[in-house]
Amino acid sequence: MKRRIFRSICMVALLSMFLGTWTATSILGKEETRQTHEEVKREVNYLAAGLEENGSEYLKELERLEGEHLTDPDKRISRITWITADGTVIYDSYADPSSLPNHSDRPEVKEAIENGEGETFRVSDTLAEQTYYYAKRLNGGTIIRVASTTRTDLASVIHTVPAMLAMAAVIFGITMILADAQTKRIVKPINELDPDDPKTDQIYEELDPLVRSLQRQKQTIQQQIQTLREKQEEFTAITENMKEGFIVVDSKANVISYNSSAVRILDVDIKNIENQENGQEHKNVLSFNRSASFREVVDDALHGERGEQNLELNGRYYQLIASPVVESGDRRGAVVVILDVTEQQNREELRREFTANVSHELKTPLTSISGYAEIMKNGLVRPEDMGRFSEKIYMEAQRLITLVGDIIKLSRLDEEKVEIEKTDVDLCQIAAGVVTRLKETARTNGIEISLTAKPAVVRGASQILDEMIFNLCENAVKYNRPHGKVEVIVDRVNNHPTVTVKDTGIGIAEKDQDRIFERFYRVDKSHSRQIGGTGLGLSIVKHGAIYHKAKVEMESKLGVGTTIKIIFP
């Protein structure tokens, strides 16, 4: 800007100087021409008056009086020519009249013969001189003409060129100094203007609209920055509180944004990645995970297709979902979401295992029933064995009914569709009833079962609570050793109603303790089948506790015994 102002001032000064010189020269030239015309006309009038009175003697006397002035062509100003009516030159102050051609065709002579006076201009071939001719007709019919030669306007200007150049050099030098000073003075307030806080009182009045526009623009930009900052903070708050991993990449697979969940799930060492990237501005997404499924899902999204893959990492299962980011038809990048589907995967595995177990558990009694029935149908059973075979069929049918009932109970507990109204239930009374029902079974197996109880009331479904305590006590009796003991305790521990079932049975191996509450899971399948049961008892205990918002705790040692507690809220 400073250079442009400087050049502009210099160009204006030079152009003004040249135009001024040209104009002045033209005006002076025109004024000189006008004065010349008047002088020539006056001279012609003087000559006409002298010739009218004295004839040719006047010219001789004039020539004698002026002497050298009229005889030296270099010093003569005007040329006097006397012409007859037929155009013959009878006198010329510059040349011998006999050597001159007839002048009847000259425009000024023609005009003088016709109108009494005439004038004309003739410019030299070099355009450097112009001659003014003025002719007047005398009373005798002769013509007196005076010619005056001067420089043309162009010649006058050219004549002044050296002076103009010298003057231009001086003016240009002065102009450069003044322009530099003026430019600095003009630019100084602009350079000192604070763009972050422009003030109108610090600049020229002409720049006031610009400053006001800057102030409005600054306010707009600040508002936009604030809006973007708020949106960024909102976006960060949302993504950082997501359990799901979140990664945004550009079209070159460089990571633009990610949340802490993505770092945690993929077990990424950010500092190590930054060291490997050698301080590059962006990190490649493959530095987060280099597995084939991760690469494939990112590649699909960057090629404009939605991608889904499964990833197993550190013993957990994740679903990778990548979607392309498209703007105006152009692919700008991709968004990768990492979902932890470990629970869904485990549930799916449990569902498959449950389905297989149910099929197996249902098939076993049905096969027995079908087998016994077929033998009886074919008449292969002796009459005295008919009662034993019928009892077998009855027992297997009862087992099947119990299994289906337990499955239905579990399904209702799992879906929280228990159609039993919750009431205030005394756990002491329920435990006493359970112990009473199991007394005979325990005695048959040589097991001692006892109850120590204090009143403990909970809000719940009495039927489900009875089923839970019965299953725990029945297992304690079934999986006990001969002459073992089962102790049932109902009490309030830390103000929590608690039911404890403690036995001196075979115990549970540590590797099986995390799975015994799964459906159909049995530690020793052969032993379990011998003593009966559906394999759903402890699973009903677990889901019943969940239904009552209770907690189940277990301690067991192989060969020593097992203690299971149900702690109610």
TORLOZA-841448 format. One record per residue (C-alpha): x, y, z. Coordinates in pm, whole numbers. Example, Ala and Ser with C-alpha at 12.3 -4.5 7.8 and 13.67 -1.06 7.14 Angstrom:
% TORLOZA-841448
x,y,z
1230,-450,780
1367,-106,714
***
This chain:
% TORLOZA-841448
x,y,z
0,0,0
280,240,90
454,177,-242
131,232,-435
62,563,-262
421,673,-328
398,582,-697
60,749,-731
184,1077,-583
492,1078,-812
287,996,-1122
33,1269,-1042
313,1523,-993
487,1433,-1321
165,1422,-1518
58,1758,-1373
395,1908,-1467
381,1785,-1829
18,1886,-1876
85,2226,-1720
388,2286,-1942
203,2176,-2254
-99,2393,-2168
114,2697,-2087
318,2657,-2406
2,2623,-2615
-159,2929,-2456
158,3139,-2497
192,3021,-2860
-164,3118,-2939
-117,3457,-2774
205,3512,-2970
24,3417,-3294
-257,3661,-3219
-14,3944,-3151
176,3859,-3469
-143,3881,-3673
-227,4219,-3528
124,4352,-3592
119,4221,-3951
-218,4384,-4014
-99,4715,-3868
214,4696,-4079
7,4630,-4395
-215,4931,-4315
95,5152,-4268
242,5027,-4593
-88,5073,-4777
-114,5431,-4656
249,5505,-4758
212,5350,-5102
-115,5533,-5163
56,5860,-5093
414,5817,-5227
407,5506,-5442
725,5303,-5486
931,5588,-5345
789,5499,-5002
932,5150,-5024
1272,5280,-5130
1270,5531,-4848
1165,5261,-4603
1441,5033,-4728
1695,5312,-4694
1584,5401,-4344
1595,5048,-4210
1919,4979,-4397
2074,4658,-4279
1761,4537,-4104
1584,4485,-4437
1886,4355,-4629
1995,4083,-4378
1748,3791,-4417
1850,3641,-4082
1734,3953,-3896
1418,4028,-4090
1088,3970,-3918
830,4046,-4191
848,3992,-4567
689,4267,-4783
563,4183,-5130
396,4425,-5381
189,4257,-5648
2,4387,-5951
-360,4305,-6021
-255,4026,-6262
-31,3862,-5995
310,3994,-6113
551,4064,-5828
692,4417,-5858
861,4430,-5517
980,4178,-5255
1187,4258,-4952
1353,3911,-4947
1416,3832,-5317
1450,3971,-5668
1094,4026,-5799
1187,3899,-6147
1284,3560,-6000
948,3509,-5834
654,3335,-6004
314,3487,-6063
116,3515,-5736
-234,3536,-5878
-306,3181,-5757
-214,3253,-5398
-519,3228,-5171
-456,3551,-4984
-400,3741,-5312
-718,3602,-5465
-917,3691,-5156
-770,4048,-5150
-855,4105,-5517
-1210,3988,-5456
-1278,4124,-5106
-1020,4393,-5053
-815,4188,-4805
-717,3825,-4749
-514,3608,-4514
-388,3252,-4494
-148,3014,-4308
114,2789,-4458
315,2535,-4253
661,2422,-4353
730,2062,-4453
918,2004,-4127
620,2133,-3922
865,2351,-3733
751,2688,-3882
426,2848,-3981
390,3159,-4202
103,3405,-4178
18,3597,-4499
-196,3908,-4498
-277,4093,-4823
-467,4418,-4892
-583,4570,-5219
-480,4932,-5285
-685,5190,-5471
-483,5137,-5785
-567,4767,-5789
-226,4655,-5671
-187,4423,-5371
43,4481,-5075
121,4161,-4874
316,4107,-4555
430,3760,-4436
549,3680,-4082
707,3342,-3989
688,3197,-3637
738,2855,-3471
442,2611,-3459
294,2496,-3125
466,2158,-3168
798,2326,-3239
753,2550,-2937
688,2249,-2714
982,2057,-2862
1195,2363,-2808
1106,2354,-2438
1181,1979,-2396
1535,2021,-2252
1408,2272,-2003
1112,2052,-1924
1338,1751,-1865
1564,1947,-1636
1267,2087,-1452
1110,1738,-1437
1425,1594,-1280
1426,1863,-1012
1052,1837,-950
1069,1453,-946
1343,1460,-684
1149,1703,-469
831,1503,-530
998,1178,-420
1107,1336,-94
768,1493,-30
582,1179,-148
786,959,85
715,1187,380
349,1219,290
312,845,236
458,772,578
227,1027,734
-77,876,558
14,515,637
126,571,997
-226,578,1154
-322,273,949
-11,82,1063
-75,182,1422
-439,70,1403
-503,-222,1640
-713,-478,1444
-822,-642,1769
-951,-312,1908
-996,-58,1625
-1097,291,1738
-1243,558,1511
-1066,842,1691
-725,706,1587
-769,720,1209
-887,949,929
-1250,1032,893
-1247,866,550
-1150,534,711
-1426,550,968
-1662,321,765
-1379,69,732
-1309,73,1106
-1677,33,1188
-1695,-256,942
-1391,-415,1113
-1557,-372,1451
-1876,-540,1328
-1675,-814,1162
-1477,-866,1483
-1798,-899,1683
-1937,-1146,1427
-1617,-1352,1432
-1613,-1352,1813
-1974,-1471,1820
-1896,-1742,1566
-1586,-1850,1760
-1789,-1860,2082
-2059,-2065,1909
-1799,-2303,1770
-1630,-2329,2110
-1963,-2410,2276
-2044,-2669,2011
-1695,-2817,2047
-1733,-2832,2425
-2077,-2987,2387
-1942,-3237,2135
-1648,-3320,2362
-1876,-3357,2665
-2104,-3594,2474
-1825,-3806,2326
-1622,-3818,2647
-1924,-3946,2841
-1995,-4215,2583
-1917,-4571,2681
-1873,-4643,2313
-1546,-4566,2139
-1562,-4279,1889
-1304,-4195,1620
-1331,-3941,1337
-1087,-3968,1044
-1032,-3757,731
-1019,-3884,373
-653,-3984,421
-730,-4194,731
-574,-3939,965
-740,-3914,1306
-920,-3582,1356
-1094,-3657,1683
-1140,-3941,1930
-1273,-3995,2281
-1120,-4155,2588
-1340,-4464,2550
-1176,-4541,2216
-833,-4511,2379
-942,-4736,2666
-1112,-5000,2451
-830,-5026,2197
-569,-5003,2475
-388,-4721,2293
-73,-4559,2431
-121,-4204,2299
226,-4084,2406
389,-4377,2232
190,-4306,1914
294,-3939,1919
659,-4042,1953
625,-4283,1660
460,-4014,1447
761,-3786,1513
548,-3486,1602
330,-3501,1290
11,-3299,1309
-217,-3596,1246
-203,-3959,1362
-297,-4236,1123
-597,-4436,1241
-404,-4763,1203
-182,-4652,1490
-488,-4716,1710
-536,-5073,1593
-382,-5274,1309
-612,-5575,1307
-755,-5692,974
-1116,-5624,1079
-1032,-5268,1191
-850,-5192,863
-1132,-5341,658
-1410,-5143,827
-1216,-4815,789
-1137,-4888,422
-1504,-4961,349
-1612,-4628,501
-1343,-4429,318
-1464,-4588,-8
-1817,-4464,61
-1971,-4781,204
-2098,-4847,555
-1888,-5115,719
-1942,-5348,1014
-1694,-5591,1167
-1646,-5778,1495
-1331,-5744,1701
-1217,-5959,1991
-971,-5776,2214
-842,-5852,2564
-1111,-6113,2624
-1399,-5886,2526
-1608,-5858,2209
-1662,-5535,2017
-1867,-5436,1716
-1700,-5189,1478
-1936,-4966,1278
-1786,-4719,1029
-1993,-4475,823
-1865,-4244,547
-1892,-3867,589
-2011,-3719,258
-2047,-3349,175
-2177,-3230,-163
-2104,-3570,-310
-1741,-3570,-195
-1612,-3814,66
-1465,-3611,350
-1377,-3895,587
-1542,-4147,817
-1680,-4194,1167
-1591,-4514,1351
-1800,-4626,1650
-1680,-4910,1875
-1956,-5088,2069
-1885,-5324,2356
-2105,-5626,2278
-1945,-5860,2529
-2267,-5895,2729
-2474,-5948,2415
-2220,-6203,2294
-2224,-6380,2629
-2603,-6377,2635
-2607,-6517,2285
-2370,-6794,2388
-2582,-6861,2696
-2893,-6869,2479
-2736,-7121,2245
-2609,-7326,2539
-2948,-7300,2712
-3125,-7413,2394
-2890,-7709,2361
-2930,-7796,2731
-3308,-7766,2722
-3318,-7990,2417
-3098,-8243,2591
-3282,-8225,2925
-3620,-8264,2758
-3500,-8540,2533
-3373,-8758,2822
-3707,-8811,3005
-3900,-8823,2680
-3668,-9096,2551
-3718,-9294,2871
-4096,-9253,2857
-4101,-9345,2487
-3880,-9649,2548
-4084,-9789,2837
-4410,-9718,2655
-4289,-9894,2340
-4186,-10206,2537
-4526,-10214,2708
-4701,-10160,2374
-4525,-10454,2216
-4628,-10680,2508
-4272,-10745,2613
-4337,-10667,2980
-4443,-10938,3218
-4753,-10860,3422
-4560,-10857,3746
-4320,-10591,3600
-4600,-10369,3469
-4616,-10164,3793
-4241,-10100,3793
-4250,-9984,3429
-4547,-9758,3498
-4364,-9606,3793
-4063,-9534,3570
-4286,-9360,3319
-4455,-9163,3597
-4120,-9054,3749
-3984,-8942,3413
-4308,-8754,3342
-4286,-8581,3681
-3926,-8492,3608
-4033,-8348,3273
-4314,-8147,3436
-4071,-8011,3697
-3820,-7916,3427
-4079,-7731,3219
-4206,-7557,3532
-3858,-7443,3627
-3796,-7315,3272
-4121,-7118,3285
-4026,-6972,3624
-3685,-6867,3495
-3834,-6713,3183
-4080,-6507,3389
-3810,-6398,3632
-3577,-6309,3347
-3841,-6096,3175
-3978,-5963,3508
-4325,-6090,3420
-4395,-6253,3757
-4770,-6229,3815
-4741,-6245,4194
-4822,-5949,4415
-4544,-5845,4651
-4631,-5844,5021
-4449,-5827,5351
-4295,-6172,5397
-4126,-6309,5709
-3816,-6500,5596
-3812,-6685,5930
-4149,-6850,5858
-4048,-6942,5501
-3719,-7095,5617
-3900,-7292,5889
-4144,-7437,5635
-3858,-7535,5401
-3664,-7708,5680
-3977,-7896,5784
-4034,-8024,5428
-3674,-8140,5392
-3650,-8310,5733
-3747,-8651,5600
-3517,-8633,5298
-3227,-8518,5517
-3292,-8800,5766
-3300,-9056,5482
-2960,-8933,5359
-2816,-8920,5707
-2795,-8541,5706
-2868,-8318,6004
-3055,-7999,5911
-3116,-7719,6162
-3262,-7369,6165
-3151,-7063,6361
-3386,-6777,6288
-3482,-6430,6398
-3771,-6230,6253
-3669,-6070,5925
-3942,-5919,5707
-3888,-5828,5338
-4114,-5699,5065
-4144,-5971,4808
-4321,-6265,4644
-4353,-6542,4905
-4373,-6821,4644
-4046,-6715,4478
-3873,-6664,4813
-3983,-7011,4920
-3847,-7155,4591
-3512,-6977,4640
-3457,-7098,4999
-3585,-7447,4917
-3341,-7483,4624
-3045,-7376,4839
-3139,-7614,5122
-3218,-7904,4884
-2877,-7868,4714
-2709,-7854,5056
-2875,-8185,5145
-2821,-8355,4805
-2452,-8262,4768
-2358,-8333,5129
-2155,-8617,5273
-2296,-8895,5491
-2359,-8769,5846
-2309,-8414,5720
-2480,-8103,5849
-2692,-7827,5694
-2740,-7507,5893
-3002,-7249,5791
-2967,-6906,5951
-3211,-6613,5916
-3091,-6288,6072
-3038,-5915,6011
-2676,-5834,5926
-2592,-5463,5916
-2968,-5404,5906
-3000,-5622,5595
-3232,-5928,5614
-3005,-6221,5536
-3062,-6593,5472
-2754,-6812,5507
-2738,-7181,5410
-2421,-7352,5527
-2331,-7717,5460
-2044,-7956,5521
-2077,-8111,5179
-1842,-8192,4892
-1773,-7823,4812
-1725,-7657,4475
-1397,-7624,4288
-1277,-7266,4239
-1288,-7296,3859
-1660,-7382,3874
-1771,-7121,4126
-1833,-6849,3866
-2062,-7077,3662
-2277,-7268,3907
-2556,-7010,3879
-2580,-7065,3502
-2874,-7259,3368
-2820,-7636,3345
-2462,-7605,3465
-2353,-7904,3675
-2013,-7953,3838
-2036,-8334,3822
-2295,-8431,3560
-2291,-8806,3641
-2340,-8746,4013
-2609,-8485,3944
-2810,-8726,3732
-2792,-8991,4003
-2940,-8759,4265
-3189,-8599,4025
-3269,-8234,3969
-3307,-8015,3663
-2987,-7808,3688
-3194,-7488,3718
-3214,-7456,4097
-2929,-7211,4155
-3024,-7018,3838
-3371,-6966,3990
-3200,-6846,4311
-2992,-6596,4112
-3285,-6454,3911
-3509,-6453,4217
-3249,-6244,4398
-3235,-6005,4103
-3616,-5980,4108
-3601,-5884,4477
-3295,-5659,4425
-3101,-5885,4660
-2739,-5995,4643
-2605,-6353,4646
-2267,-6430,4803
-2094,-6768,4808
-1793,-6918,4980
-1691,-7276,4904
-1392,-7500,4949
-1358,-7836,4786
-1401,-8117,5041
-1495,-7874,5321
-1837,-7733,5235
-2029,-7439,5093
-2190,-7128,5240
-2439,-6923,5034
-2595,-6597,5153
-2890,-6404,5015
-2866,-6043,5135
-3186,-5842,5091
-3204,-5461,5074
***
